[in-house]
């Protein structure tokens, strides 16, 4: 089966921790694969943000689907690969 985009996975930040107004912060993307639902977490709220572990799923705001995947490490400038031994 193939993954079907459900929407944005959002962390609820309660009002007492967000200046008197509760908020939802996007932390990932939710998918459905047959009867299974999966959440790809891209980030987590900072400790002390008031997040209590709840994740809500809302329709994707941008309709573009999940965030792009990490492309890997950046190439070294001019092909130079720094040695592991640095003499200082």
mmCIF file as gemmi writes it, N, C-alpha and C atoms, coordinates in Angstrom:
data_model
loop_
_atom_site.group_PDB
_atom_site.id
_atom_site.type_symbol
_atom_site.label_atom_id
_atom_site.label_alt_id
_atom_site.label_comp_id
_atom_site.label_asym_id
_atom_site.label_entity_id
_atom_site.label_seq_id
_atom_site.pdbx_PDB_ins_code
_atom_site.Cartn_x
_atom_site.Cartn_y
_atom_site.Cartn_z
_atom_site.occupancy
_atom_site.B_iso_or_equiv
_atom_site.pdbx_formal_charge
_atom_site.auth_seq_id
_atom_site.auth_asym_id
_atom_site.pdbx_PDB_model_num
ATOM 1 N N . UNK Axp A 1 ? 0.831 -1.19 0 1 0 ? 1 A 1
ATOM 2 C CA . UNK Axp A 1 ? 0 0 0 1 0 ? 1 A 1
ATOM 3 C C . UNK Axp A 1 ? 0.872 1.248 0 1 0 ? 1 A 1
ATOM 4 N N . UNK Axp A 2 ? 0.294 2.35 -0.373 1 0 ? 2 A 1
ATOM 5 C CA . UNK Axp A 2 ? 1.053 3.595 -0.41 1 0 ? 2 A 1
ATOM 6 C C . UNK Axp A 2 ? 0.586 4.533 0.697 1 0 ? 2 A 1
ATOM 7 N N . UNK Axp A 3 ? 1.483 5.424 1.085 1 0 ? 3 A 1
ATOM 8 C CA . UNK Axp A 3 ? 1.156 6.398 2.117 1 0 ? 3 A 1
ATOM 9 C C . UNK Axp A 3 ? 0.228 7.464 1.564 1 0 ? 3 A 1
ATOM 10 N N . UNK Axp A 4 ? -0.779 7.817 2.35 1 0 ? 4 A 1
ATOM 11 C CA . UNK Axp A 4 ? -1.7 8.892 2.003 1 0 ? 4 A 1
ATOM 12 C C . UNK Axp A 4 ? -1.539 9.994 3.041 1 0 ? 4 A 1
ATOM 13 N N . UNK Axp A 5 ? -1.343 11.211 2.58 1 0 ? 5 A 1
ATOM 14 C CA . UNK Axp A 5 ? -1.193 12.345 3.483 1 0 ? 5 A 1
ATOM 15 C C . UNK Axp A 5 ? -2.512 12.609 4.2 1 0 ? 5 A 1
ATOM 16 N N . UNK Axp A 6 ? -2.465 12.683 5.522 1 0 ? 6 A 1
ATOM 17 C CA . UNK Axp A 6 ? -3.645 13.045 6.308 1 0 ? 6 A 1
ATOM 18 C C . UNK Axp A 6 ? -3.619 14.531 6.62 1 0 ? 6 A 1
ATOM 19 N N . UNK Axp A 7 ? -2.486 15.018 7.145 1 0 ? 7 A 1
ATOM 20 C CA . UNK Axp A 7 ? -2.385 16.436 7.481 1 0 ? 7 A 1
ATOM 21 C C . UNK Axp A 7 ? -1.186 16.733 8.348 1 0 ? 7 A 1
ATOM 22 N N . UNK Axp A 8 ? -1.218 17.919 8.959 1 0 ? 8 A 1
ATOM 23 C CA . UNK Axp A 8 ? -0.128 18.392 9.806 1 0 ? 8 A 1
ATOM 24 C C . UNK Axp A 8 ? -0.302 17.866 11.225 1 0 ? 8 A 1
ATOM 25 N N . UNK Axp A 9 ? 0.766 17.348 11.809 1 0 ? 9 A 1
ATOM 26 C CA . UNK Axp A 9 ? 0.777 16.95 13.209 1 0 ? 9 A 1
ATOM 27 C C . UNK Axp A 9 ? 1.218 18.17 14.008 1 0 ? 9 A 1
ATOM 28 N N . UNK Axp A 10 ? 0.377 18.603 14.946 1 0 ? 10 A 1
ATOM 29 C CA . UNK Axp A 10 ? 0.636 19.836 15.681 1 0 ? 10 A 1
ATOM 30 C C . UNK Axp A 10 ? 0.616 19.6 17.184 1 0 ? 10 A 1
ATOM 31 N N . UNK Axp A 11 ? 1.554 20.221 17.88 1 0 ? 11 A 1
ATOM 32 C CA . UNK Axp A 11 ? 1.624 20.153 19.338 1 0 ? 11 A 1
ATOM 33 C C . UNK Axp A 11 ? 0.794 21.287 19.911 1 0 ? 11 A 1
ATOM 34 N N . UNK Axp A 12 ? -0.012 20.97 20.919 1 0 ? 12 A 1
ATOM 35 C CA . UNK Axp A 12 ? -0.813 21.994 21.593 1 0 ? 12 A 1
ATOM 36 C C . UNK Axp A 12 ? 0.015 22.62 22.703 1 0 ? 12 A 1
ATOM 37 N N . UNK Axp A 13 ? 0.181 23.944 22.642 1 0 ? 13 A 1
ATOM 38 C CA . UNK Axp A 13 ? 0.885 24.693 23.684 1 0 ? 13 A 1
ATOM 39 C C . UNK Axp A 13 ? -0.192 25.426 24.478 1 0 ? 13 A 1
ATOM 40 N N . UNK Axp A 14 ? -0.369 25.086 25.767 1 0 ? 14 A 1
ATOM 41 C CA . UNK Axp A 14 ? -1.457 25.675 26.555 1 0 ? 14 A 1
ATOM 42 C C . UNK Axp A 14 ? -1.288 27.169 26.781 1 0 ? 14 A 1
ATOM 43 N N . UNK Axp A 15 ? -2.41 27.831 27.081 1 0 ? 15 A 1
ATOM 44 C CA . UNK Axp A 15 ? -2.442 29.283 27.238 1 0 ? 15 A 1
ATOM 45 C C . UNK Axp A 15 ? -1.508 29.77 28.337 1 0 ? 15 A 1
ATOM 46 N N . UNK Axp A 16 ? -1.44 29.054 29.454 1 0 ? 16 A 1
ATOM 47 C CA . UNK Axp A 16 ? -0.619 29.523 30.578 1 0 ? 16 A 1
ATOM 48 C C . UNK Axp A 16 ? 0.869 29.56 30.221 1 0 ? 16 A 1
ATOM 49 N N . UNK Axp A 17 ? 1.276 28.839 29.18 1 0 ? 17 A 1
ATOM 50 C CA . UNK Axp A 17 ? 2.69 28.821 28.785 1 0 ? 17 A 1
ATOM 51 C C . UNK Axp A 17 ? 2.964 29.677 27.556 1 0 ? 17 A 1
ATOM 52 N N . UNK Axp A 18 ? 1.922 30.297 27.011 1 0 ? 18 A 1
ATOM 53 C CA . UNK Axp A 18 ? 2.078 31.036 25.754 1 0 ? 18 A 1
ATOM 54 C C . UNK Axp A 18 ? 1.482 32.439 25.868 1 0 ? 18 A 1
ATOM 55 N N . UNK Axp A 19 ? 1.706 33.098 26.973 1 0 ? 19 A 1
ATOM 56 C CA . UNK Axp A 19 ? 1.251 34.473 27.121 1 0 ? 19 A 1
ATOM 57 C C . UNK Axp A 19 ? -0.257 34.638 27.169 1 0 ? 19 A 1
ATOM 58 N N . UNK Axp A 20 ? -0.978 33.639 27.659 1 0 ? 20 A 1
ATOM 59 C CA . UNK Axp A 20 ? -2.425 33.756 27.812 1 0 ? 20 A 1
ATOM 60 C C . UNK Axp A 20 ? -3.247 33.267 26.636 1 0 ? 20 A 1
ATOM 61 N N . UNK Axp A 21 ? -2.614 32.791 25.586 1 0 ? 21 A 1
ATOM 62 C CA . UNK Axp A 21 ? -3.352 32.307 24.42 1 0 ? 21 A 1
ATOM 63 C C . UNK Axp A 21 ? -2.783 30.949 23.994 1 0 ? 21 A 1
ATOM 64 N N . UNK Axp A 22 ? -3.65 29.94 23.929 1 0 ? 22 A 1
ATOM 65 C CA . UNK Axp A 22 ? -3.149 28.631 23.514 1 0 ? 22 A 1
ATOM 66 C C . UNK Axp A 22 ? -2.812 28.646 22.025 1 0 ? 22 A 1
ATOM 67 N N . UNK Axp A 23 ? -1.918 27.752 21.63 1 0 ? 23 A 1
ATOM 68 C CA . UNK Axp A 23 ? -1.457 27.73 20.242 1 0 ? 23 A 1
ATOM 69 C C . UNK Axp A 23 ? -1.16 26.306 19.816 1 0 ? 23 A 1
ATOM 70 N N . UNK Axp A 24 ? -1.114 26.086 18.512 1 0 ? 24 A 1
ATOM 71 C CA . UNK Axp A 24 ? -0.707 24.812 17.935 1 0 ? 24 A 1
ATOM 72 C C . UNK Axp A 24 ? 0.52 25.066 17.074 1 0 ? 24 A 1
ATOM 73 N N . UNK Axp A 25 ? 1.566 24.283 17.276 1 0 ? 25 A 1
ATOM 74 C CA . UNK Axp A 25 ? 2.796 24.402 16.503 1 0 ? 25 A 1
ATOM 75 C C . UNK Axp A 25 ? 2.983 23.133 15.686 1 0 ? 25 A 1
ATOM 76 N N . UNK Axp A 26 ? 3.23 23.284 14.386 1 0 ? 26 A 1
ATOM 77 C CA . UNK Axp A 26 ? 3.444 22.119 13.532 1 0 ? 26 A 1
ATOM 78 C C . UNK Axp A 26 ? 4.75 21.446 13.917 1 0 ? 26 A 1
ATOM 79 N N . UNK Axp A 27 ? 4.675 20.134 14.187 1 0 ? 27 A 1
ATOM 80 C CA . UNK Axp A 27 ? 5.874 19.394 14.554 1 0 ? 27 A 1
ATOM 81 C C . UNK Axp A 27 ? 6.154 18.252 13.585 1 0 ? 27 A 1
ATOM 82 N N . UNK Axp A 28 ? 5.237 18.008 12.641 1 0 ? 28 A 1
ATOM 83 C CA . UNK Axp A 28 ? 5.447 16.905 11.707 1 0 ? 28 A 1
ATOM 84 C C . UNK Axp A 28 ? 4.266 16.736 10.773 1 0 ? 28 A 1
ATOM 85 N N . UNK Axp A 29 ? 4.155 15.534 10.198 1 0 ? 29 A 1
ATOM 86 C CA . UNK Axp A 29 ? 3.132 15.225 9.208 1 0 ? 29 A 1
ATOM 87 C C . UNK Axp A 29 ? 2.542 13.86 9.513 1 0 ? 29 A 1
ATOM 88 N N . UNK Axp A 30 ? 1.225 13.726 9.34 1 0 ? 30 A 1
ATOM 89 C CA . UNK Axp A 30 ? 0.547 12.458 9.591 1 0 ? 30 A 1
ATOM 90 C C . UNK Axp A 30 ? 0.187 11.793 8.262 1 0 ? 30 A 1
ATOM 91 N N . UNK Axp A 31 ? 0.358 10.454 8.219 1 0 ? 31 A 1
ATOM 92 C CA . UNK Axp A 31 ? 0.069 9.661 7.025 1 0 ? 31 A 1
ATOM 93 C C . UNK Axp A 31 ? -0.791 8.466 7.394 1 0 ? 31 A 1
ATOM 94 N N . UNK Axp A 32 ? -1.491 7.937 6.405 1 0 ? 32 A 1
ATOM 95 C CA . UNK Axp A 32 ? -2.265 6.714 6.582 1 0 ? 32 A 1
ATOM 96 C C . UNK Axp A 32 ? -1.765 5.698 5.566 1 0 ? 32 A 1
ATOM 97 N N . UNK Axp A 33 ? -1.569 4.461 6.026 1 0 ? 33 A 1
ATOM 98 C CA . UNK Axp A 33 ? -1.136 3.356 5.174 1 0 ? 33 A 1
ATOM 99 C C . UNK Axp A 33 ? -2.064 2.186 5.474 1 0 ? 33 A 1
ATOM 100 N N . UNK Axp A 34 ? -3.121 2.044 4.687 1 0 ? 34 A 1
ATOM 101 C CA . UNK Axp A 34 ? -4.128 1.02 4.962 1 0 ? 34 A 1
ATOM 102 C C . UNK Axp A 34 ? -4.886 1.388 6.225 1 0 ? 34 A 1
ATOM 103 N N . UNK Axp A 35 ? -4.779 0.565 7.252 1 0 ? 35 A 1
ATOM 104 C CA . UNK Axp A 35 ? -5.457 0.846 8.522 1 0 ? 35 A 1
ATOM 105 C C . UNK Axp A 35 ? -4.524 1.477 9.545 1 0 ? 35 A 1
ATOM 106 N N . UNK Axp A 36 ? -3.255 1.627 9.193 1 0 ? 36 A 1
ATOM 107 C CA . UNK Axp A 36 ? -2.244 2.157 10.105 1 0 ? 36 A 1
ATOM 108 C C . UNK Axp A 36 ? -2.066 3.66 9.893 1 0 ? 36 A 1
ATOM 109 N N . UNK Axp A 37 ? -1.958 4.402 10.995 1 0 ? 37 A 1
ATOM 110 C CA . UNK Axp A 37 ? -1.671 5.836 10.932 1 0 ? 37 A 1
ATOM 111 C C . UNK Axp A 37 ? -0.268 6.048 11.492 1 0 ? 37 A 1
ATOM 112 N N . UNK Axp A 38 ? 0.553 6.812 10.766 1 0 ? 38 A 1
ATOM 113 C CA . UNK Axp A 38 ? 1.926 7.095 11.186 1 0 ? 38 A 1
ATOM 114 C C . UNK Axp A 38 ? 2.129 8.602 11.241 1 0 ? 38 A 1
ATOM 115 N N . UNK Axp A 39 ? 2.982 9.024 12.164 1 0 ? 39 A 1
ATOM 116 C CA . UNK Axp A 39 ? 3.332 10.442 12.268 1 0 ? 39 A 1
ATOM 117 C C . UNK Axp A 39 ? 4.842 10.567 12.117 1 0 ? 39 A 1
ATOM 118 N N . UNK Axp A 40 ? 5.263 11.371 11.151 1 0 ? 40 A 1
ATOM 119 C CA . UNK Axp A 40 ? 6.678 11.687 10.933 1 0 ? 40 A 1
ATOM 120 C C . UNK Axp A 40 ? 6.966 12.96 11.711 1 0 ? 40 A 1
ATOM 121 N N . UNK Axp A 41 ? 7.749 12.841 12.79 1 0 ? 41 A 1
ATOM 122 C CA . UNK Axp A 41 ? 8.051 13.995 13.633 1 0 ? 41 A 1
ATOM 123 C C . UNK Axp A 41 ? 9.324 14.664 13.124 1 0 ? 41 A 1
ATOM 124 N N . UNK Axp A 42 ? 9.212 15.955 12.813 1 0 ? 42 A 1
ATOM 125 C CA . UNK Axp A 42 ? 10.348 16.732 12.318 1 0 ? 42 A 1
ATOM 126 C C . UNK Axp A 42 ? 11.034 17.512 13.435 1 0 ? 42 A 1
ATOM 127 N N . UNK Axp A 43 ? 10.276 17.863 14.471 1 0 ? 43 A 1
ATOM 128 C CA . UNK Axp A 43 ? 10.795 18.667 15.574 1 0 ? 43 A 1
ATOM 129 C C . UNK Axp A 43 ? 9.917 18.451 16.79 1 0 ? 43 A 1
ATOM 130 N N . UNK Axp A 44 ? 10.403 18.835 17.942 1 0 ? 44 A 1
ATOM 131 C CA . UNK Axp A 44 ? 9.609 18.783 19.169 1 0 ? 44 A 1
ATOM 132 C C . UNK Axp A 44 ? 9.666 20.14 19.844 1 0 ? 44 A 1
ATOM 133 N N . UNK Axp A 45 ? 8.607 20.504 20.589 1 0 ? 45 A 1
ATOM 134 C CA . UNK Axp A 45 ? 8.64 21.78 21.315 1 0 ? 45 A 1
ATOM 135 C C . UNK Axp A 45 ? 9.775 21.794 22.334 1 0 ? 45 A 1
ATOM 136 N N . UNK Axp A 46 ? 10.281 22.973 22.614 1 0 ? 46 A 1
ATOM 137 C CA . UNK Axp A 46 ? 11.351 23.127 23.581 1 0 ? 46 A 1
ATOM 138 C C . UNK Axp A 46 ? 10.893 22.723 24.979 1 0 ? 46 A 1
ATOM 139 N N . UNK Axp A 47 ? 11.799 22.175 25.776 1 0 ? 47 A 1
ATOM 140 C CA . UNK Axp A 47 ? 11.451 21.923 27.172 1 0 ? 47 A 1
ATOM 141 C C . UNK Axp A 47 ? 11.06 23.243 27.827 1 0 ? 47 A 1
ATOM 142 N N . UNK Axp A 48 ? 10.055 23.207 28.669 1 0 ? 48 A 1
ATOM 143 C CA . UNK Axp A 48 ? 9.595 24.425 29.325 1 0 ? 48 A 1
ATOM 144 C C . UNK Axp A 48 ? 8.551 25.181 28.519 1 0 ? 48 A 1
ATOM 145 N N . UNK Axp A 49 ? 8.183 24.67 27.321 1 0 ? 49 A 1
ATOM 146 C CA . UNK Axp A 49 ? 7.189 25.361 26.491 1 0 ? 49 A 1
ATOM 147 C C . UNK Axp A 49 ? 5.771 25.115 26.976 1 0 ? 49 A 1
ATOM 148 N N . UNK Axp A 50 ? 5.599 24.184 27.911 1 0 ? 50 A 1
ATOM 149 C CA . UNK Axp A 50 ? 4.264 23.867 28.402 1 0 ? 50 A 1
ATOM 150 C C . UNK Axp A 50 ? 3.615 22.703 27.683 1 0 ? 50 A 1
ATOM 151 N N . UNK Axp A 51 ? 4.286 22.159 26.652 1 0 ? 51 A 1
ATOM 152 C CA . UNK Axp A 51 ? 3.723 21.037 25.897 1 0 ? 51 A 1
ATOM 153 C C . UNK Axp A 51 ? 3.552 19.841 26.81 1 0 ? 51 A 1
ATOM 154 N N . UNK Axp A 52 ? 2.375 19.224 26.762 1 0 ? 52 A 1
ATOM 155 C CA . UNK Axp A 52 ? 2.045 18.108 27.638 1 0 ? 52 A 1
ATOM 156 C C . UNK Axp A 52 ? 2.02 16.769 26.902 1 0 ? 52 A 1
ATOM 157 N N . UNK Axp A 53 ? 2.568 16.723 25.68 1 0 ? 53 A 1
ATOM 158 C CA . UNK Axp A 53 ? 2.682 15.464 24.952 1 0 ? 53 A 1
ATOM 159 C C . UNK Axp A 53 ? 1.57 15.186 23.96 1 0 ? 53 A 1
ATOM 160 N N . UNK Axp A 54 ? 0.548 16.001 23.913 1 0 ? 54 A 1
ATOM 161 C CA . UNK Axp A 54 ? -0.564 15.773 22.981 1 0 ? 54 A 1
ATOM 162 C C . UNK Axp A 54 ? -0.23 16.269 21.59 1 0 ? 54 A 1
ATOM 163 N N . UNK Axp A 55 ? -0.601 15.467 20.583 1 0 ? 55 A 1
ATOM 164 C CA . UNK Axp A 55 ? -0.42 15.843 19.18 1 0 ? 55 A 1
ATOM 165 C C . UNK Axp A 55 ? -1.785 15.786 18.504 1 0 ? 55 A 1
ATOM 166 N N . UNK Axp A 56 ? -2.16 16.879 17.844 1 0 ? 56 A 1
ATOM 167 C CA . UNK Axp A 56 ? -3.405 16.938 17.088 1 0 ? 56 A 1
ATOM 168 C C . UNK Axp A 56 ? -3.07 16.952 15.609 1 0 ? 56 A 1
ATOM 169 N N . UNK Axp A 57 ? -3.966 16.397 14.788 1 0 ? 57 A 1
ATOM 170 C CA . UNK Axp A 57 ? -3.75 16.371 13.34 1 0 ? 57 A 1
ATOM 171 C C . UNK Axp A 57 ? -4.809 17.247 12.677 1 0 ? 57 A 1
ATOM 172 N N . UNK Axp A 58 ? -4.341 18.183 11.857 1 0 ? 58 A 1
ATOM 173 C CA . UNK Axp A 58 ? -5.209 19.108 11.136 1 0 ? 58 A 1
ATOM 174 C C . UNK Axp A 58 ? -4.915 18.993 9.645 1 0 ? 58 A 1
ATOM 175 N N . UNK Axp A 59 ? -5.887 19.348 8.791 1 0 ? 59 A 1
ATOM 176 C CA . UNK Axp A 59 ? -5.611 19.358 7.347 1 0 ? 59 A 1
ATOM 177 C C . UNK Axp A 59 ? -4.392 20.236 7.066 1 0 ? 59 A 1
ATOM 178 N N . UNK Axp A 60 ? -3.566 19.806 6.123 1 0 ? 60 A 1
ATOM 179 C CA . UNK Axp A 60 ? -2.346 20.528 5.794 1 0 ? 60 A 1
ATOM 180 C C . UNK Axp A 60 ? -2.67 21.942 5.332 1 0 ? 60 A 1
ATOM 181 N N . UNK Axp A 61 ? -1.99 22.939 5.917 1 0 ? 61 A 1
ATOM 182 C CA . UNK Axp A 61 ? -2.238 24.34 5.564 1 0 ? 61 A 1
ATOM 183 C C . UNK Axp A 61 ? -1.789 24.664 4.148 1 0 ? 61 A 1
ATOM 184 N N . UNK Axp A 62 ? -0.614 24.153 3.761 1 0 ? 62 A 1
ATOM 185 C CA . UNK Axp A 62 ? -0.05 24.522 2.465 1 0 ? 62 A 1
ATOM 186 C C . UNK Axp A 62 ? -0.434 23.561 1.348 1 0 ? 62 A 1
ATOM 187 N N . UNK Axp A 63 ? -0.923 22.389 1.71 1 0 ? 63 A 1
ATOM 188 C CA . UNK Axp A 63 ? -1.318 21.417 0.698 1 0 ? 63 A 1
ATOM 189 C C . UNK Axp A 63 ? -0.146 20.842 -0.081 1 0 ? 63 A 1
ATOM 190 N N . UNK Axp A 64 ? 1.077 21.101 0.387 1 0 ? 64 A 1
ATOM 191 C CA . UNK Axp A 64 ? 2.256 20.648 -0.342 1 0 ? 64 A 1
ATOM 192 C C . UNK Axp A 64 ? 2.753 19.294 0.129 1 0 ? 64 A 1
ATOM 193 N N . UNK Axp A 65 ? 2.171 18.764 1.187 1 0 ? 65 A 1
ATOM 194 C CA . UNK Axp A 65 ? 2.614 17.48 1.687 1 0 ? 65 A 1
ATOM 195 C C . UNK Axp A 65 ? 3.72 17.63 2.708 1 0 ? 65 A 1
ATOM 196 N N . UNK Axp A 66 ? 4.485 16.573 2.929 1 0 ? 66 A 1
ATOM 197 C CA . UNK Axp A 66 ? 5.492 16.597 3.977 1 0 ? 66 A 1
ATOM 198 C C . UNK Axp A 66 ? 6.667 17.504 3.651 1 0 ? 66 A 1
ATOM 199 N N . UNK Axp A 67 ? 7.392 17.846 4.707 1 0 ? 67 A 1
ATOM 200 C CA . UNK Axp A 67 ? 8.598 18.641 4.525 1 0 ? 67 A 1
ATOM 201 C C . UNK Axp A 67 ? 9.616 17.847 3.717 1 0 ? 67 A 1
ATOM 202 N N . UNK Axp A 68 ? 10.464 18.517 2.957 1 0 ? 68 A 1
ATOM 203 C CA . UNK Axp A 68 ? 11.466 17.792 2.168 1 0 ? 68 A 1
ATOM 204 C C . UNK Axp A 68 ? 12.409 16.994 3.057 1 0 ? 68 A 1
ATOM 205 N N . UNK Axp A 69 ? 12.884 15.889 2.536 1 0 ? 69 A 1
ATOM 206 C CA . UNK Axp A 69 ? 13.799 15.044 3.289 1 0 ? 69 A 1
ATOM 207 C C . UNK Axp A 69 ? 15.183 15.686 3.324 1 0 ? 69 A 1
ATOM 208 N N . UNK Axp A 70 ? 15.935 15.353 4.343 1 0 ? 70 A 1
ATOM 209 C CA . UNK Axp A 70 ? 17.305 15.838 4.488 1 0 ? 70 A 1
ATOM 210 C C . UNK Axp A 70 ? 18.143 15.288 3.341 1 0 ? 70 A 1
ATOM 211 N N . UNK Axp A 71 ? 18.863 16.145 2.677 1 0 ? 71 A 1
ATOM 212 C CA . UNK Axp A 71 ? 19.611 15.754 1.488 1 0 ? 71 A 1
ATOM 213 C C . UNK Axp A 71 ? 20.985 15.179 1.805 1 0 ? 71 A 1
ATOM 214 N N . UNK Axp A 72 ? 21.388 15.212 3.059 1 0 ? 72 A 1
ATOM 215 C CA . UNK Axp A 72 ? 22.703 14.696 3.416 1 0 ? 72 A 1
ATOM 216 C C . UNK Axp A 72 ? 23.672 15.821 3.702 1 0 ? 72 A 1
ATOM 217 N N . UNK Axp A 73 ? 24.896 15.497 4.036 1 0 ? 73 A 1
ATOM 218 C CA . UNK Axp A 73 ? 25.869 16.527 4.383 1 0 ? 73 A 1
ATOM 219 C C . UNK Axp A 73 ? 26.255 17.368 3.166 1 0 ? 73 A 1
ATOM 220 N N . UNK Axp A 74 ? 26.62 18.604 3.447 1 0 ? 74 A 1
ATOM 221 C CA . UNK Axp A 74 ? 27.059 19.504 2.383 1 0 ? 74 A 1
ATOM 222 C C . UNK Axp A 74 ? 28.43 19.068 1.876 1 0 ? 74 A 1
ATOM 223 N N . UNK Axp A 75 ? 28.689 19.225 0.587 1 0 ? 75 A 1
ATOM 224 C CA . UNK Axp A 75 ? 30.019 18.87 0.066 1 0 ? 75 A 1
ATOM 225 C C . UNK Axp A 75 ? 31.07 19.823 0.606 1 0 ? 75 A 1
ATOM 226 N N . UNK Axp A 76 ? 32.287 19.341 0.692 1 0 ? 76 A 1
ATOM 227 C CA . UNK Axp A 76 ? 33.392 20.168 1.161 1 0 ? 76 A 1
ATOM 228 C C . UNK Axp A 76 ? 33.726 21.214 0.101 1 0 ? 76 A 1
ATOM 229 N N . UNK Axp A 77 ? 34.095 22.414 0.542 1 0 ? 77 A 1
ATOM 230 C CA . UNK Axp A 77 ? 34.445 23.493 -0.38 1 0 ? 77 A 1
ATOM 231 C C . UNK Axp A 77 ? 35.67 23.103 -1.204 1 0 ? 77 A 1
ATOM 232 N N . UNK Axp A 78 ? 35.631 23.303 -2.491 1 0 ? 78 A 1
ATOM 233 C CA . UNK Axp A 78 ? 36.727 23.021 -3.421 1 0 ? 78 A 1
ATOM 234 C C . UNK Axp A 78 ? 37.21 21.572 -3.34 1 0 ? 78 A 1
ATOM 235 N N . UNK Axp A 79 ? 36.376 20.679 -2.902 1 0 ? 79 A 1
ATOM 236 C CA . UNK Axp A 79 ? 36.767 19.281 -2.818 1 0 ? 79 A 1
ATOM 237 C C . UNK Axp A 79 ? 37.73 18.988 -1.684 1 0 ? 79 A 1
ATOM 238 N N . UNK Axp A 80 ? 38.03 19.987 -0.85 1 0 ? 80 A 1
ATOM 239 C CA . UNK Axp A 80 ? 38.969 19.809 0.254 1 0 ? 80 A 1
ATOM 240 C C . UNK Axp A 80 ? 38.297 19.046 1.376 1 0 ? 80 A 1
ATOM 241 N N . UNK Axp A 81 ? 38.92 17.999 1.816 1 0 ? 81 A 1
ATOM 242 C CA . UNK Axp A 81 ? 38.414 17.211 2.926 1 0 ? 81 A 1
ATOM 243 C C . UNK Axp A 81 ? 39.38 17.383 4.09 1 0 ? 81 A 1
ATOM 244 N N . UNK Axp A 82 ? 38.946 18.08 5.135 1 0 ? 82 A 1
ATOM 245 C CA . UNK Axp A 82 ? 39.822 18.375 6.268 1 0 ? 82 A 1
ATOM 246 C C . UNK Axp A 82 ? 40.26 17.097 6.95 1 0 ? 82 A 1
ATOM 247 N N . UNK Axp A 83 ? 41.527 17.029 7.355 1 0 ? 83 A 1
ATOM 248 C CA . UNK Axp A 83 ? 42.015 15.829 8.034 1 0 ? 83 A 1
ATOM 249 C C . UNK Axp A 83 ? 41.377 15.697 9.421 1 0 ? 83 A 1
ATOM 250 N N . UNK Axp A 84 ? 41.36 14.498 9.938 1 0 ? 84 A 1
ATOM 251 C CA . UNK Axp A 84 ? 40.816 14.267 11.265 1 0 ? 84 A 1
ATOM 252 C C . UNK Axp A 84 ? 41.752 14.794 12.358 1 0 ? 84 A 1
ATOM 253 N N . UNK Axp A 85 ? 43.062 14.843 12.045 1 0 ? 85 A 1
ATOM 254 C CA . UNK Axp A 85 ? 44.046 15.351 12.998 1 0 ? 85 A 1
ATOM 255 C C . UNK Axp A 85 ? 44.278 16.822 12.753 1 0 ? 85 A 1
ATOM 256 N N . UNK Axp A 86 ? 43.867 17.641 13.701 1 0 ? 86 A 1
ATOM 257 C CA . UNK Axp A 86 ? 44.11 19.077 13.593 1 0 ? 86 A 1
ATOM 258 C C . UNK Axp A 86 ? 45.26 19.385 14.553 1 0 ? 86 A 1
ATOM 259 N N . UNK Axp A 87 ? 46.354 19.977 14.071 1 0 ? 87 A 1
ATOM 260 C CA . UNK Axp A 87 ? 47.569 20.106 14.868 1 0 ? 87 A 1
ATOM 261 C C . UNK Axp A 87 ? 47.549 21.173 15.955 1 0 ? 87 A 1
ATOM 262 N N . UNK Axp A 88 ? 46.412 21.629 16.38 1 0 ? 88 A 1
ATOM 263 C CA . UNK Axp A 88 ? 46.404 22.612 17.474 1 0 ? 88 A 1
ATOM 264 C C . UNK Axp A 88 ? 45.348 22.287 18.487 1 0 ? 88 A 1
